Amino acid sequence: MTKSINPFIVSGKIPPAFFCDRTEESDQLVKSLNNQLNVVLTSSRRMGKTSLVDFVFDKPVISQEYVTVTVDILHTTTFREFILALGTAVFENVASQSDKMRRLFVTLLKSLSASFGYDPVQNTPTFDIRLGDIQQPEYTLREILDYLEQADKRCLVVIDEFQQITRYPEKNVEALLRSHIQKLSNVNFVFAGSQRHLMEEMFFSAKRPFYQSAKSIRLEAIERGVYLDFAARQFQAAGKDIMPEAFFKVYDTFWGVTFHVQRLMKDAFSETPQGETCDMEGVEQLIVNYIKENDSRLREQLAFISESQKELLYAIHKEGQVQSITSSAFNRKHRLRSPSSTQSAALKLLEYDLITRKEKIYALSDPLLSLWLDNL
């Protein structure tokens, strides 16, 4: 007996049949890459940037014409770590295409040549590089990009959470990357980021190296009616149903954030027997369960921020949205220490991605955190 698939997928690649909407955004991304444009892809966290890129890269118009590389740099804290992550991804995705490309990789990366491993069975080099092996990161970067220039197919490189480079202790990373990238003719990039204020400063400020260097695509929440149609089709295909008001309860509670909506729909689908309907009472209980499930994680997350940062976080949560966090009225109302202290706390909360700033309006980043705070 074949086990039925839950169509609301929250991890890994999503098959086209279970991919909800993003028609316009995927078309924009395909056209931009085919036109040899670099792209800056932004959204709030968990809105589906990575899933969109995977979906587009799996399309034959891309997969048959390009070599694709995805590197997530959220975990990196230095330029050397960035080079290690990039080099590993390029070796695994480009060099693995053929023995010729593997050997070319070793030949061109002279700064690392003494550190490569060797597979005696396959008679091929292996990428056995450690962080300590990268002694000349700027030179190694140039070698990696020179290698991509010589690839048999055009290369598409996604750097996920690209805003992380602004936190490296090295101060010239943006300018260095830009100077090399602008010279490439066989490679295009997708710079994806979930902290809009940082990404917008990087790409839309005339003072920054990446100014106007990429086409902008922004992911907003999937339109609620479109998402309802998708969810209802998946339930009906399995002989189940979901009440529209029950779906809208989930969508509105979680601000349309794709990951949370998908997760609640996944649970609702699993809990609804064939021939039955998921109703309002059902999703309300699932929301309660979801908040409880994340209780320990959220408590731990807040344990690492200072008292003044907590005070500001609670104040923004209570207001919902705040336009002027340094105003005397806002600081007096919420008994905050001082406008300067509030400004410093806000910068840290933005860095930790606990709050977001959009068009000078501050709000919590995560609807789940907001719900959890409601229940404290």
C-alpha positions in Angstrom: 0.0 0.0 0.0 1.4 3.4 -1.0 1.4 6.0 1.8 -0.4 9.2 0.8 1.7 12.3 0.6 0.8 15.3 2.8 0.7 18.1 0.1 1.6 20.9 2.5 5.4 20.6 2.4 7.5 22.6 4.8 11.0 21.3 4.2 13.1 20.3 1.2 12.1 20.9 -2.4 8.5 21.2 -3.2 7.2 19.3 -6.3 5.4 21.6 -8.8 2.0 20.0 -8.1 2.3 21.1 -4.5 3.8 24.5 -5.1 1.4 27.4 -4.3 1.2 30.3 -6.8 4.3 32.6 -7.1 3.6 32.6 -10.9 4.5 36.2 -11.4 7.6 36.0 -9.3 8.9 32.8 -10.9 8.4 34.3 -14.3 10.3 37.4 -13.4 13.2 35.4 -12.0 13.4 33.2 -15.1 13.3 36.2 -17.5 15.8 38.1 -15.5 18.3 35.2 -15.4 17.8 34.4 -19.1 18.5 38.1 -19.8 21.8 37.7 -17.9 20.7 40.0 -15.1 21.7 39.7 -11.4 18.8 39.7 -9.1 18.3 40.8 -5.5 15.5 38.8 -4.0 14.0 40.0 -0.7 11.2 39.2 1.7 10.5 38.8 5.3 11.7 35.5 6.9 10.0 32.3 6.0 8.1 33.7 3.1 9.5 31.2 0.7 12.6 32.7 -1.0 14.6 29.4 -1.0 11.6 27.4 -2.2 11.0 29.8 -5.0 14.6 29.6 -6.2 14.5 25.8 -6.0 11.3 25.8 -8.0 12.7 28.0 -10.7 16.0 26.2 -10.9 14.2 22.9 -11.4 12.3 24.3 -14.5 13.8 22.7 -17.7 14.4 26.2 -19.1 16.9 26.7 -16.3 18.1 23.2 -15.4 18.9 22.2 -18.9 20.8 25.4 -19.8 22.7 26.4 -16.7 24.7 25.0 -13.8 23.2 26.2 -10.6 24.9 26.7 -7.2 23.2 27.7 -3.9 25.2 28.7 -0.9 23.6 29.7 2.4 25.9 32.1 4.4 23.7 32.8 7.4 26.0 30.7 9.6 29.1 32.5 8.4 30.8 35.2 10.5 34.0 36.1 8.6 35.1 36.5 5.0 37.1 33.3 5.3 34.0 31.3 6.3 32.2 32.9 3.3 35.0 31.6 0.9 34.9 28.1 2.5 31.1 28.0 2.0 31.3 29.3 -1.6 34.2 27.0 -2.5 32.4 23.9 -1.1 29.2 24.7 -3.0 31.0 25.4 -6.3 33.0 22.1 -6.0 29.9 20.1 -5.2 27.7 21.6 -7.9 30.1 22.6 -10.7 33.2 20.5 -10.3 31.1 17.4 -9.9 29.8 17.7 -13.4 32.8 15.9 -14.9 36.3 14.7 -14.2 37.5 17.5 -16.4 35.7 20.2 -14.3 37.1 18.6 -11.1 40.6 18.7 -12.3 40.2 22.2 -13.6 39.0 23.3 -10.2 42.2 21.9 -8.5 44.4 23.4 -11.2 42.9 26.9 -10.9 42.7 27.1 -7.1 46.4 27.4 -6.7 46.1 29.0 -3.2 44.5 25.7 -2.0 46.2 23.2 -4.1 48.2 21.6 -1.2 45.0 21.1 0.8 42.9 19.0 -1.6 42.2 15.4 -0.8 42.3 12.5 -3.3 39.9 9.6 -3.9 42.0 6.6 -5.0 39.0 4.6 -6.0 37.6 7.3 -8.4 41.0 8.7 -9.2 39.7 12.2 -8.6 40.4 15.1 -6.2 38.1 15.7 -3.3 37.3 19.0 -1.6 38.8 18.4 1.8 39.4 22.0 2.7 39.3 23.3 6.3 38.9 26.9 7.4 42.6 27.1 8.4 43.6 26.2 4.8 42.2 29.5 3.5 45.1 31.9 4.1 44.5 34.3 1.3 40.7 34.7 1.0 40.7 37.5 -1.5 43.0 35.6 -3.8 40.9 32.4 -3.4 37.8 34.3 -4.2 39.3 35.5 -7.5 40.3 31.9 -8.3 36.8 30.5 -7.6 35.2 33.1 -9.8 37.8 32.6 -12.6 36.9 28.9 -12.4 33.2 29.7 -12.9 34.1 31.8 -15.9 35.6 28.7 -17.5 32.7 26.4 -16.8 31.2 24.5 -19.7 27.7 26.0 -19.1 26.6 29.4 -17.8 26.5 29.4 -14.0 23.8 30.8 -11.7 24.9 31.4 -8.1 22.4 32.0 -5.3 23.9 33.5 -2.2 21.2 33.1 0.5 21.0 35.5 3.4 23.4 37.8 1.6 23.1 40.6 4.2 25.3 38.5 6.4 28.4 40.0 4.7 27.7 43.3 6.3 28.5 41.8 9.7 31.9 40.4 8.8 34.8 42.1 10.7 36.5 42.7 7.4 35.3 46.1 6.2 35.8 45.9 2.4 33.8 42.8 1.6 31.0 44.5 -0.3 33.4 46.5 -2.5 35.6 43.5 -3.0 32.8 41.2 -4.1 31.3 43.9 -6.4 34.6 44.6 -8.1 35.0 40.9 -9.0 31.3 40.2 -9.9 31.0 43.1 -12.3 33.7 41.6 -14.5 32.1 38.2 -14.9 30.5 37.2 -18.2 29.6 33.5 -17.6 28.0 33.9 -14.2 24.9 35.6 -12.8 23.9 35.9 -9.2 20.8 35.9 -7.1 21.4 37.8 -3.9 18.6 36.6 -1.5 18.0 38.2 1.9 15.4 38.2 4.7 16.4 41.4 6.4 15.0 44.0 4.1 16.4 47.1 5.7 20.0 45.7 5.3 19.4 44.5 1.7 17.8 47.7 0.7 20.6 49.7 2.1 23.1 47.5 0.2 21.4 47.7 -3.2 19.4 50.9 -3.2 21.8 53.4 -1.5 24.0 55.4 -3.9 26.8 55.2 -1.3 27.1 51.4 -1.4 29.1 49.3 -3.9 26.1 47.2 -5.0 24.0 50.2 -5.8 21.7 49.5 -8.8 23.7 46.4 -9.7 20.7 43.9 -9.7 17.1 43.7 -10.6 14.8 43.8 -7.5 12.2 41.1 -6.9 10.3 41.3 -3.6 8.2 38.5 -2.2 5.1 39.5 -0.4 2.5 37.2 1.2 0.6 35.0 -1.2 -2.9 36.5 -1.8 -5.3 35.0 0.7 -7.9 34.0 -1.9 -5.3 32.3 -4.1 -3.9 30.5 -1.1 -7.4 29.3 -0.1 -8.0 27.9 -3.5 -4.8 26.0 -3.4 -5.5 24.6 0.1 -9.0 23.6 -0.7 -7.9 21.7 -3.9 -5.3 19.7 -1.8 -8.0 18.8 0.8 -10.5 17.9 -1.9 -8.1 15.8 -3.9 -7.7 13.6 -0.7 -11.5 13.4 -0.1 -11.4 16.0 2.6 -12.5 19.6 3.0 -11.6 22.8 4.9 -14.0 25.6 5.7 -12.9 28.9 4.1 -13.2 30.7 7.5 -11.0 28.1 9.1 -8.3 28.7 6.5 -8.6 32.5 6.8 -8.2 32.2 10.6 -4.8 30.5 10.0 -3.8 32.9 7.2 -4.7 36.1 9.1 -3.3 34.9 12.5 0.1 34.2 10.9 0.1 37.3 8.6 0.1 35.2 5.5 3.7 34.0 6.2 4.2 31.0 4.0 6.0 28.7 6.4 3.5 29.1 9.2 0.5 28.8 7.0 2.0 25.7 5.3 2.8 24.1 8.7 -0.7 24.7 10.1 -2.3 23.4 6.9 0.0 20.4 7.1 -1.3 19.7 10.6 -4.9 20.4 9.6 -4.6 18.0 6.7 -3.2 15.3 8.9 -5.8 15.7 11.6 -8.8 15.7 9.2 -10.1 12.2 8.4 -11.1 11.4 4.9 -14.7 12.5 4.3 -14.5 15.1 7.1 -14.1 18.9 7.1 -11.6 20.9 9.0 -13.5 23.6 10.8 -12.8 26.7 13.0 -12.6 24.7 16.2 -10.1 22.4 14.7 -7.7 25.1 13.5 -8.0 27.1 16.7 -6.7 24.0 18.7 -3.9 23.5 16.2 -2.8 27.1 16.7 -2.7 26.6 20.5 -0.7 23.4 20.0 1.7 25.1 17.6 2.4 27.9 20.1 3.0 25.4 22.9 5.3 23.4 20.6 7.5 26.5 20.1 7.4 27.7 23.7 10.9 26.5 24.7 12.5 27.8 21.6 11.0 31.3 21.9 11.9 31.5 25.6 15.5 30.6 24.8 15.5 33.2 22.0 14.6 35.9 24.3 17.0 34.8 27.0 19.9 36.1 24.9 18.7 39.7 24.6 19.2 42.4 27.2 16.6 43.9 29.5 16.4 47.2 27.5 15.9 45.2 24.3 13.1 43.2 25.9 11.4 46.4 27.0 11.5 47.8 23.5 10.3 44.4 22.0 7.3 44.3 24.4 6.5 48.0 23.6 6.5 47.4 19.9 4.4 44.2 20.3 1.9 46.1 22.4 1.6 48.9 19.7 1.6 46.5 16.8 3.4 49.0 14.6 5.5 52.0 15.6 6.6 54.8 13.3 8.8 56.8 15.7 10.5 54.7 18.3 12.7 57.5 19.5 9.8 60.0 20.1 9.4 61.2 23.7 5.7 60.2 23.7 6.5 56.6 22.8 9.3 56.3 25.3 7.2 57.9 28.1 4.2 55.7 27.4 6.2 52.5 27.6 8.6 53.8 30.4 11.6 53.2 28.2 15.0 54.5 29.5 15.8 57.2 26.8 15.5 57.7 23.1 19.2 57.0 22.6 18.9 53.7 24.6 15.8 52.8 22.5 17.7 53.5 19.3 20.6 51.2 20.4 18.1 48.5 21.4 16.3 48.7 18.1 19.5 48.3 16.1 20.2 45.1 18.1 16.7 43.7 17.7 16.9 44.4 13.9 20.3 42.6 13.8 18.7 39.6 15.7 15.8 39.7 13.3 13.3 40.0 16.1 11.8 43.2 14.7 11.6 44.5 11.1 11.6 48.0 9.7 9.7 48.7 6.5 9.3 52.3 5.3 10.4 53.6 8.7 7.7 51.5 10.5 8.8 49.0 13.1 7.0 45.8 13.9 7.7 42.3 15.2 9.2 40.0 12.5 7.5 36.8 13.5 3.8 36.3 14.0 4.4 33.3 16.1 6.5 35.3 18.5 3.7 37.9 18.6 1.1 35.2 19.4 3.4 33.7 22.1 3.8 37.1 23.7 0.0 37.5 23.7 -0.1 34.4 26.0 2.6 35.4 28.5 
